Every structure is written in structure tokens, then in C-alpha cells.
Amino acid sequence: MEEYARSPGADLVAYRIRKGLTLRDLSKQTGLSPATLHRLERGLIKPSMRSRILLQDGLGLTRDEVDRLLGLAAAVPRAEIPAAQPAAKPKQRAVGEGA
């Protein structure tokens, strides 16, 4: 039996079917066109931030849940990203110190 690669949006397809939604229904809920949703489900396009937000709002899911449905790697929560540290200031030399 042949094995096929799982598309990145396969979980989105499964979720949509479990909820009893057609592409047209999901389109109405999210504001994304049926064609865009189809391409996302098949992994033919990468989701933009806008499409991820529309899916999140339209389906009432968290960002991480949408990312999992789209087959994206789990994002590191913003709180866990270390803050950038300011660059160290160079030491001032006292007058008369050699170079």
C-alpha cells in the first residue's frame, strides 16, 4: 500500500469535517475565500498572519490551536522569549590613560 505525505493543513480538514462545515461555511465564518481555505488545507500556500487571525477569530480558537490545525510548529509563547538586553556601554577612559 502506498503511503502519502500528510499535507500541512490535514488537521484543518479533519476539524472542519468534524464540525460539519463545508468550505463555503468556513469561508462565511472566517472571511477567507473557499479557494484560499482549500489551498491552506492542501498545504499549497503558507498561511499569512491575516489568514491565521481570521481562522482564530472565526473558529474561536487560540493561536496555538490554529497553528496546530495548519501544521505549523508550535510557537514559543511571547512570555518565554527573553527580552533583548541593551548593549554594554564602553568604559570611559580617564584623562591621561594610554591607548
URQUI-V261406 format. One record per residue. N is the residue number from 1. D_FIRST is the distance of its C-alpha to the first C-alpha in Angstrom with 2 decimals. Layout:
n=N d_first=D_FIRST
n=N d_first=D_FIRST
//
This chain:
n=1 d_first=0.00
n=2 d_first=3.80
n=3 d_first=6.51
n=4 d_first=9.71
n=5 d_first=13.16
n=6 d_first=15.16
n=7 d_first=18.28
n=8 d_first=21.60
n=9 d_first=22.82
n=10 d_first=19.91
n=11 d_first=22.32
n=12 d_first=24.96
n=13 d_first=22.87
n=14 d_first=22.22
n=15 d_first=25.94
n=16 d_first=27.12
n=17 d_first=25.21
n=18 d_first=26.47
n=19 d_first=29.94
n=20 d_first=29.61
n=21 d_first=30.38
n=22 d_first=29.59
n=23 d_first=29.67
n=24 d_first=33.21
n=25 d_first=34.20
n=26 d_first=32.98
n=27 d_first=34.78
n=28 d_first=37.98
n=29 d_first=37.71
n=30 d_first=37.12
n=31 d_first=38.85
n=32 d_first=35.81
n=33 d_first=34.91
n=34 d_first=31.82
n=35 d_first=30.71
n=36 d_first=31.14
n=37 d_first=29.28
n=38 d_first=26.33
n=39 d_first=26.35
n=40 d_first=26.63
n=41 d_first=23.71
n=42 d_first=21.47
n=43 d_first=22.94
n=44 d_first=24.67
n=45 d_first=28.02
n=46 d_first=29.39
n=47 d_first=31.47
n=48 d_first=35.19
n=49 d_first=37.52
n=50 d_first=38.85
n=51 d_first=35.52
n=52 d_first=34.82
n=53 d_first=38.30
n=54 d_first=37.94
n=55 d_first=34.72
n=56 d_first=36.47
n=57 d_first=39.56
n=58 d_first=37.92
n=59 d_first=35.59
n=60 d_first=38.11
n=61 d_first=35.89
n=62 d_first=36.84
n=63 d_first=36.05
n=64 d_first=33.69
n=65 d_first=31.81
n=66 d_first=31.42
n=67 d_first=30.33
n=68 d_first=27.57
n=69 d_first=26.43
n=70 d_first=26.38
n=71 d_first=24.50
n=72 d_first=27.67
n=73 d_first=28.80
n=74 d_first=31.27
n=75 d_first=34.67
n=76 d_first=37.52
n=77 d_first=40.08
n=78 d_first=43.16
n=79 d_first=45.40
n=80 d_first=43.60
n=81 d_first=44.11
n=82 d_first=47.28
n=83 d_first=50.14
n=84 d_first=51.26
n=85 d_first=54.35
n=86 d_first=57.32
n=87 d_first=58.11
n=88 d_first=60.87
n=89 d_first=64.23
n=90 d_first=65.92
n=91 d_first=68.97
n=92 d_first=72.28
n=93 d_first=74.67
n=94 d_first=78.22
n=95 d_first=80.89
n=96 d_first=82.00
n=97 d_first=78.74
n=98 d_first=77.75
n=99 d_first=74.67
//
